[in-house]
Amino acid sequence: MINGEIFKHKKNNFDFEWKFNKGDSNNANEKDFDDSGWSDVNLPHDWSIEGPIDKKNAVHKENEEFYLSGCSGYLPYGTGWYRKKFHVSWEDENKTFIMQFDGIYRKAEIFINGEKAFYQIDGYTSFYIDITKYIIYGSQNSVSVRVNNDVGSRWYSGSGIYRHVWLIKTDKLHIKNWGTYITASNVSPLKSDVNVLTEIKNDNNENKIFGLETVIFDKDDNVVSKKTDNDLEIKQNGEIKVSQDFILSNPVLWSEDHPVRYKVINTIFFQSQAIDSYESYFGIRSIKLDNKKGLLINGKAVKMKGVCLHHDGGPVGAAVPEKVLERRLVKLKEIGCNSIRTSHNQYSPEFYEMCDKMGIYVMHEFCDKWFGSHYPDFENQWKKDFDLQIALLRNHPSIIFYSIGNENTSPYDNDNPDYENDWFFKTTNELGDYVRSKDPSRIITQG
């Protein structure tokens, strides 16, 4: 077994030494823009919670279904800019660079060395950008982020880069970010079938022949299964998926009482050298709805005793420290809560990992409404955002439900028995079918 610390993705925390300006700023996207007069901040950062609280901060929008005047918490919102400089060595000119943002609220424009690299409208979906083509090697580089919080939520959202940021460096032949999909089937205490689907990306301008080793470890880091596929071919600047099947004997099943996870390490070998390694976690459990017994987890009837929970941390705002989030989940578990609905959007990646470890069932809700200011340009954005969320979250055993939306009007009218909302049914079927096509392993519902 190779040393994973040497060859795995280099995922570096990118939270420190940022500059921030509350308000808009001309030319702040430019590489050499003078930001010396801006504030020094570290991330995660929510500028709204810094105040002041003032009635003048009330939100007023015309022609909206909902009156949003208090949704900012009477705290400031609007536009802000973030900037950070970083150096990239000539030694890394044959590497791929990815910048991952776990959450920016919202309408975030990302610029690398003055060039616009990405635009993310939704403020809750985690996303990442391949920034390799913008990098200047042997030089100082800049990232600039323009954030426009025009207050589209019906609750306190916070403003800014309120979750972690990561800079990831890989070989040009590498496992994609969030590129493993691990599923368990035919689950029983005696044995379980496990499939590991690994997405490989080749950023080289030539075809490559490589090997893929996949090792599964138990909770004590003992190897329980291993498989290697050699002589795999990937085209230049192409992508492939490699499927590997395993049978695990006497698996420990994941549940609220026994939240046991397994670890997978995928390693790419090129010319007998390990050039990339990627670590993932998963749990083995089955989900079923029975019309007489209800929800079955591993064949056992389970009653969900839970809460609908918003993402913010109250007085600490939207940039919730992990210890605050962990304490909240511990307290909920202590009073008998075994399930949480993420009202009404993606949470931070750390939340789902905590639920995996604590044994808390999750109804992951992709978004709030499908219309209005709550989700701008929903019809053109939802597939991209759903794809990102599924790729990030699909290996978490805690997630047993996917909710495709919340309070999207009524399909029927009690005063008119002949009325049916065709738009509602059409959209529900379209979103539900799409999510099933990407991840058929969860139960789909909506608020």
C-alpha positions as CSV (number, residue, x, y, z in Angstrom):
1,M,0.0,0.0,0.0
2,I,1.4,3.4,-1.0
3,N,1.8,6.3,1.4
4,G,-1.4,8.2,0.9
5,E,0.0,11.3,2.5
6,I,2.5,11.7,-0.3
7,F,0.4,11.0,-3.3
8,K,-3.2,12.1,-2.4
9,H,-4.8,15.3,-3.5
10,K,-3.2,18.3,-1.9
11,K,-6.2,20.0,-0.4
12,N,-5.0,23.2,1.2
13,N,-7.1,25.5,3.5
14,F,-7.5,28.8,1.7
15,D,-9.4,30.7,4.5
16,F,-6.7,33.1,5.7
17,E,-5.3,36.5,4.8
18,W,-8.2,37.8,2.7
19,K,-9.1,41.5,2.0
20,F,-12.7,42.7,2.3
21,N,-14.6,45.8,1.2
22,K,-18.3,46.2,2.0
23,G,-19.8,48.0,-1.0
24,D,-19.1,47.9,-4.7
25,S,-15.7,48.8,-6.0
26,N,-14.6,49.6,-9.6
27,N,-11.9,47.4,-11.1
28,A,-11.6,45.2,-8.0
29,N,-11.4,42.2,-10.2
30,E,-8.0,43.3,-11.7
31,K,-4.9,41.3,-10.7
32,D,-2.9,44.3,-9.4
33,F,-5.8,46.3,-7.9
34,D,-4.7,48.2,-4.8
35,D,-6.7,46.7,-1.9
36,S,-4.4,48.0,0.8
37,G,-7.1,50.1,2.3
38,W,-9.5,47.2,2.7
39,S,-10.2,45.3,5.9
40,D,-8.2,42.1,6.8
41,V,-10.5,39.1,7.2
42,N,-10.3,35.4,7.6
43,L,-13.0,33.0,6.3
44,P,-15.6,31.9,6.9
45,H,-17.0,35.5,7.1
46,D,-20.5,36.9,7.3
47,W,-20.5,40.6,7.0
48,S,-24.2,41.1,7.8
49,I,-23.9,39.8,11.4
50,E,-21.4,42.6,12.1
51,G,-24.3,45.0,12.0
52,P,-25.5,47.5,12.7
53,I,-29.1,46.5,13.4
54,D,-31.2,49.3,11.9
55,K,-34.7,49.6,10.6
56,K,-33.2,51.2,7.5
57,N,-31.9,47.8,6.6
58,A,-35.4,46.4,6.0
59,V,-36.0,44.8,2.7
60,H,-38.8,46.1,0.5
61,K,-39.6,44.4,-2.8
62,E,-42.4,45.1,-5.1
63,N,-44.5,42.5,-6.8
64,E,-43.3,39.7,-4.5
65,E,-45.6,37.0,-3.2
66,F,-44.0,37.4,0.3
67,Y,-43.2,40.4,2.3
68,L,-39.5,40.3,3.0
69,S,-39.0,43.3,5.2
70,G,-37.5,41.5,8.2
71,C,-35.7,38.7,6.4
72,S,-32.3,40.4,6.7
73,G,-32.8,40.5,10.4
74,Y,-32.6,44.3,9.9
75,L,-28.9,43.8,9.3
76,P,-26.9,45.2,6.4
77,Y,-26.8,43.3,3.1
78,G,-26.0,44.4,-0.5
79,T,-22.7,44.1,-2.4
80,G,-19.2,43.2,-1.1
81,W,-15.8,42.3,-2.5
82,Y,-13.1,39.8,-1.3
83,R,-9.5,39.5,-2.6
84,K,-6.6,37.3,-1.9
85,K,-3.1,36.9,-3.3
86,F,-1.2,33.6,-3.6
87,H,2.0,32.4,-5.2
88,V,2.3,29.5,-7.6
89,S,5.8,28.0,-8.2
90,W,7.2,27.0,-11.6
91,E,7.5,23.5,-10.2
92,D,3.8,23.2,-10.4
93,E,3.3,24.1,-14.1
94,N,2.3,20.5,-14.8
95,K,-0.3,20.3,-12.1
96,T,-4.1,20.9,-12.1
97,F,-5.4,23.6,-9.7
98,I,-9.0,23.6,-8.4
99,M,-10.6,26.2,-6.1
100,Q,-13.5,25.0,-4.0
101,F,-16.0,27.3,-2.4
102,D,-18.3,25.6,0.2
103,G,-20.8,28.5,0.2
104,I,-21.1,32.1,-0.9
105,Y,-24.2,34.1,-0.3
106,R,-24.9,34.9,-3.1
107,K,-24.6,35.8,-6.8
108,A,-20.9,35.3,-6.6
109,E,-18.6,36.3,-9.5
110,I,-15.2,34.7,-9.3
111,F,-12.2,36.3,-11.0
112,I,-8.7,34.8,-11.2
113,N,-6.0,37.3,-12.2
114,G,-8.6,39.6,-13.5
115,E,-10.5,37.0,-15.7
116,K,-14.0,35.9,-14.8
117,A,-13.8,32.2,-14.1
118,F,-17.3,31.4,-12.7
119,Y,-20.7,32.8,-11.7
120,Q,-22.7,31.1,-9.0
121,I,-26.2,32.5,-8.4
122,D,-27.4,30.2,-5.6
123,G,-26.0,31.0,-2.3
124,Y,-26.0,27.6,-0.7
125,T,-24.6,25.2,-3.2
126,S,-21.0,24.2,-2.9
127,F,-19.0,24.5,-6.1
128,Y,-15.5,24.3,-7.5
129,I,-13.6,25.8,-10.4
130,D,-10.7,24.4,-12.4
131,I,-8.5,27.5,-12.4
132,T,-5.4,26.0,-14.1
133,K,-5.7,28.0,-17.3
134,Y,-5.7,31.3,-15.4
135,I,-2.6,30.6,-13.3
136,I,0.6,32.6,-13.8
137,Y,3.5,30.3,-12.7
138,G,6.5,31.7,-10.8
139,S,4.4,34.7,-9.8
140,Q,1.9,36.2,-7.5
141,N,-1.7,35.4,-8.5
142,S,-5.0,37.0,-7.3
143,V,-8.5,35.8,-6.7
144,S,-11.3,38.3,-6.5
145,V,-14.9,37.6,-5.5
146,R,-17.8,39.9,-5.9
147,V,-20.8,39.0,-3.8
148,N,-24.3,40.5,-4.3
149,N,-26.8,39.6,-1.5
150,D,-30.1,41.1,-2.7
151,V,-31.9,39.2,0.0
152,G,-33.8,36.5,-1.7
153,S,-34.3,34.2,1.3
154,R,-37.3,34.3,3.5
155,W,-35.1,34.0,6.6
156,Y,-31.7,35.3,7.7
157,S,-29.1,34.2,5.1
158,G,-26.0,36.1,6.0
159,S,-23.8,37.7,3.4
160,G,-20.4,36.9,2.0
161,I,-18.0,33.9,1.8
162,Y,-19.5,32.3,4.9
163,R,-18.1,28.8,4.5
164,H,-14.6,27.4,3.9
165,V,-12.5,27.8,0.7
166,W,-10.0,25.2,-0.5
167,L,-7.1,25.2,-3.1
168,I,-6.6,21.8,-4.4
169,K,-3.5,20.7,-6.4
170,T,-3.4,17.4,-8.3
171,D,-1.6,15.6,-11.1
172,K,-3.1,16.3,-14.5
173,L,-4.2,12.7,-14.5
174,H,-6.4,12.6,-11.4
175,I,-9.6,11.5,-9.7
176,K,-12.2,14.2,-10.1
177,N,-13.1,16.4,-7.2
178,W,-16.1,14.6,-5.5
179,G,-15.4,11.9,-8.1
180,T,-16.3,8.7,-6.2
181,Y,-19.8,7.2,-6.0
182,I,-20.1,4.4,-3.5
183,T,-23.2,2.3,-3.2
184,A,-24.2,-0.8,-1.2
185,S,-26.8,-3.3,-2.4
186,N,-28.2,-6.7,-1.2
187,V,-27.4,-5.4,2.3
188,S,-27.5,-7.9,5.2
189,P,-25.5,-8.6,8.3
190,L,-23.9,-11.6,6.5
191,K,-22.7,-9.8,3.4
192,S,-23.2,-6.8,1.2
193,D,-22.3,-5.9,-2.4
194,V,-20.4,-2.6,-2.7
195,N,-19.8,-0.8,-6.0
196,V,-17.2,2.0,-6.3
197,L,-17.6,4.1,-9.4
198,T,-14.6,6.4,-9.8
199,E,-14.4,9.3,-12.2
200,I,-11.0,9.9,-13.7
201,K,-10.0,13.1,-15.5
202,N,-7.0,13.5,-17.9
203,D,-5.9,17.1,-18.4
204,N,-2.9,16.1,-20.5
205,N,-2.7,16.7,-24.3
206,E,-2.1,13.0,-24.9
207,N,-3.7,9.7,-24.2
208,K,-2.7,7.8,-21.0
209,I,-2.6,4.2,-19.9
210,F,-2.9,3.8,-16.1
211,G,-3.9,1.5,-13.3
212,L,-6.5,2.1,-10.6
213,E,-6.2,0.6,-7.1
214,T,-9.2,0.8,-4.7
215,V,-8.9,-0.3,-1.1
216,I,-11.7,-0.5,1.4
217,F,-10.9,-0.1,5.1
218,D,-13.0,-0.7,8.2
219,K,-13.4,1.8,11.1
220,D,-10.1,0.6,12.6
221,D,-8.2,1.1,9.3
222,N,-8.0,-2.6,8.6
223,V,-8.1,-3.6,4.9
224,V,-11.3,-5.5,4.2
225,S,-11.2,-5.6,0.4
226,K,-8.9,-4.5,-2.4
227,K,-9.1,-4.4,-6.2
228,T,-6.8,-3.2,-9.0
229,D,-7.6,-2.6,-12.6
230,N,-4.6,-2.2,-14.9
231,D,-4.1,-1.0,-18.5
232,L,-7.0,1.4,-18.4
233,E,-6.9,4.0,-21.2
234,I,-8.1,7.6,-21.1
235,K,-8.1,10.0,-24.0
236,Q,-6.4,13.3,-24.0
237,N,-8.3,16.0,-22.2
238,G,-11.0,13.3,-21.5
239,E,-12.9,11.7,-18.7
240,I,-13.8,8.1,-17.9
241,K,-15.7,6.2,-15.2
242,V,-14.3,3.0,-13.7
243,S,-16.7,0.6,-11.9
244,Q,-15.3,-1.9,-9.4
245,D,-17.4,-4.4,-7.5
246,F,-16.7,-5.8,-4.0
247,I,-18.4,-8.3,-1.6
248,L,-18.0,-7.5,2.0
249,S,-18.5,-10.3,4.5
250,N,-20.1,-9.6,7.9
251,P,-20.4,-5.8,7.3
252,V,-21.2,-3.5,10.2
253,L,-24.4,-1.7,9.1
254,W,-24.8,2.0,9.6
255,S,-27.7,3.3,11.6
256,E,-28.5,5.9,14.3
257,D,-27.4,3.4,17.0
258,H,-24.3,2.2,15.2
259,P,-23.0,5.0,12.9
260,V,-20.1,3.1,11.6
261,R,-18.3,4.2,8.4
262,Y,-15.9,2.6,6.0
263,K,-13.1,4.4,4.1
264,V,-12.1,4.0,0.5
265,I,-8.8,5.1,-0.9
266,N,-8.5,5.2,-4.7
267,T,-5.0,5.5,-6.2
268,I,-3.9,6.1,-9.8
269,F,-0.7,4.4,-10.9
270,F,1.1,5.6,-14.0
271,Q,4.2,3.8,-15.2
272,S,4.3,2.0,-11.8
273,Q,4.3,5.3,-9.9
274,A,1.4,6.4,-7.7
275,I,0.5,9.9,-9.0
276,D,-2.9,10.6,-7.3
277,S,-4.9,9.2,-4.3
278,Y,-8.4,10.2,-3.2
279,E,-10.1,9.4,0.1
280,S,-13.8,8.9,0.6
281,Y,-16.1,7.6,3.4
282,F,-19.4,5.7,3.1
283,G,-21.8,3.6,5.2
284,I,-23.5,0.3,4.5
285,R,-27.3,0.5,5.1
286,S,-30.6,-0.2,3.3
287,I,-33.6,2.1,3.0
288,K,-37.1,1.1,2.3
289,L,-40.7,2.5,2.6
290,D,-43.3,-0.1,3.6
291,N,-47.0,0.7,3.4
292,K,-47.6,-1.2,6.7
293,K,-44.4,-0.9,8.6
294,G,-43.3,2.6,7.5
295,L,-39.7,3.5,7.1
296,L,-37.3,0.6,7.3
297,I,-33.6,1.1,7.9
298,N,-31.7,-2.2,7.5
299,G,-35.0,-3.9,7.6
300,K,-36.0,-2.4,11.0
301,A,-38.9,0.0,11.4
302,V,-37.7,3.5,12.4
303,K,-39.7,6.4,13.6
304,M,-38.2,9.7,12.5
305,K,-38.2,12.2,15.4
306,G,-36.7,15.3,14.0
307,V,-36.7,19.0,13.4
308,C,-36.5,21.4,10.4
309,L,-33.4,23.3,10.9
310,H,-32.0,26.4,9.2
311,H,-28.3,26.8,8.5
312,D,-27.4,29.9,10.5
313,G,-26.1,29.9,14.1
314,G,-28.3,32.5,15.6
315,P,-26.2,35.3,17.1
316,V,-23.0,34.0,15.4
317,G,-24.7,34.5,12.0
318,A,-24.2,32.3,8.9
319,A,-20.5,31.6,9.3
320,V,-21.2,28.9,11.9
321,P,-18.1,27.6,13.7
322,E,-17.9,23.8,13.6
323,K,-18.0,23.6,17.4
324,V,-21.2,25.6,17.5
325,L,-22.8,23.3,14.9
326,E,-21.5,20.2,16.7
327,R,-22.9,21.3,20.0
328,R,-26.3,21.9,18.4
329,L,-26.4,18.4,17.0
330,V,-25.2,16.8,20.2
331,K,-28.0,18.6,22.2
332,L,-30.6,17.6,19.6
333,K,-29.5,14.0,19.8
334,E,-29.6,14.1,23.6
335,I,-33.2,15.1,23.7
336,G,-34.2,12.2,21.3
337,C,-33.9,13.9,17.9
338,N,-32.8,11.3,15.3
339,S,-33.4,13.2,12.1
340,I,-33.0,16.7,10.5
341,R,-34.5,18.4,7.5
342,T,-32.1,20.9,6.0
343,S,-34.5,23.8,5.7
344,H,-34.4,24.6,2.8
345,N,-31.1,24.2,1.1
346,Q,-27.6,22.6,1.2
347,Y,-25.8,22.8,4.5
348,S,-22.0,23.0,4.9
349,P,-20.1,19.8,4.1
350,E,-19.1,19.5,7.7
351,F,-22.8,19.1,8.8
352,Y,-23.3,15.9,6.8
353,E,-20.1,14.4,8.1
354,M,-21.2,15.1,11.7
355,C,-24.5,13.5,11.0
356,D,-22.7,10.4,9.6
357,K,-20.6,10.2,12.7
358,M,-23.4,10.8,15.2
359,G,-26.1,8.7,13.6
360,I,-28.6,11.4,12.5
361,Y,-30.9,10.8,9.6
362,V,-31.0,13.6,7.1
363,M,-33.6,14.9,4.6
364,H,-31.4,16.9,2.3
365,E,-33.4,19.7,0.7
366,F,-31.9,21.0,-2.6
367,C,-33.7,24.4,-2.6
368,D,-36.6,26.5,-1.4
369,K,-39.0,27.6,-4.1
370,W,-38.8,27.2,-7.8
371,F,-39.8,30.7,-8.6
372,G,-39.3,34.4,-7.7
373,S,-36.3,35.9,-6.0
374,H,-35.8,32.8,-3.8
375,Y,-33.9,31.1,-6.5
376,P,-33.1,33.4,-9.4
377,D,-33.1,31.9,-12.9
378,F,-34.1,28.5,-11.4
379,E,-35.1,27.0,-14.8
380,N,-31.5,27.5,-16.1
381,Q,-29.6,26.8,-12.9
382,W,-31.2,23.9,-11.1
383,K,-29.6,21.1,-13.0
384,K,-26.1,22.5,-12.5
385,D,-26.7,23.0,-8.8
386,F,-28.4,19.6,-8.2
387,D,-25.5,17.9,-10.0
388,L,-23.0,19.7,-7.7
389,Q,-24.9,18.8,-4.5
390,I,-25.4,15.2,-5.5
391,A,-21.7,14.7,-6.4
392,L,-20.7,16.2,-3.0
393,L,-23.2,14.4,-0.8
394,R,-24.0,11.0,-2.5
395,N,-21.7,8.9,-0.3
396,H,-23.1,10.1,3.1
397,P,-25.1,7.3,4.8
398,S,-27.0,9.9,6.9
399,I,-28.9,11.2,3.9
400,I,-31.9,9.0,3.4
401,F,-34.3,11.5,1.7
402,Y,-33.8,14.0,-1.1
403,S,-36.3,16.8,-1.0
404,I,-36.5,18.6,-4.4
405,G,-38.2,21.8,-3.1
406,N,-40.3,23.5,-0.5
407,E,-43.8,25.1,-0.5
408,N,-44.1,25.2,-4.3
409,T,-47.9,26.1,-4.2
410,S,-50.6,23.5,-4.1
411,P,-51.3,20.9,-6.8
412,Y,-55.0,21.1,-6.0
413,D,-57.7,23.7,-5.1
414,N,-60.0,22.7,-2.3
415,D,-62.6,25.1,-3.6
416,N,-62.4,23.7,-7.2
417,P,-62.3,19.9,-7.3
418,D,-61.6,19.9,-11.0
419,Y,-58.5,22.0,-10.7
420,E,-55.0,20.5,-11.1
421,N,-51.8,22.5,-11.3
422,D,-50.2,21.2,-14.4
423,W,-47.0,23.2,-13.8
424,F,-46.6,21.7,-10.4
425,F,-46.9,18.1,-11.6
426,K,-44.7,18.7,-14.6
427,T,-41.9,20.3,-12.6
428,T,-42.1,17.7,-9.8
429,N,-41.8,14.9,-12.2
430,E,-39.0,16.5,-14.1
431,L,-36.9,17.2,-11.0
432,G,-37.7,13.9,-9.4
433,D,-36.8,11.9,-12.5
434,Y,-33.6,13.8,-12.9
435,V,-32.5,13.2,-9.3
436,R,-33.3,9.5,-9.6
437,S,-31.2,9.3,-12.7
438,K,-28.2,10.7,-10.8
439,D,-28.7,8.8,-7.5
440,P,-31.5,6.2,-7.3
441,S,-30.4,5.1,-3.8
442,R,-32.5,7.7,-1.9
443,I,-36.2,8.3,-1.3
444,I,-37.4,11.5,-3.0
445,T,-40.0,13.9,-1.6
446,Q,-40.7,17.6,-1.3
447,G,-42.0,20.1,1.2
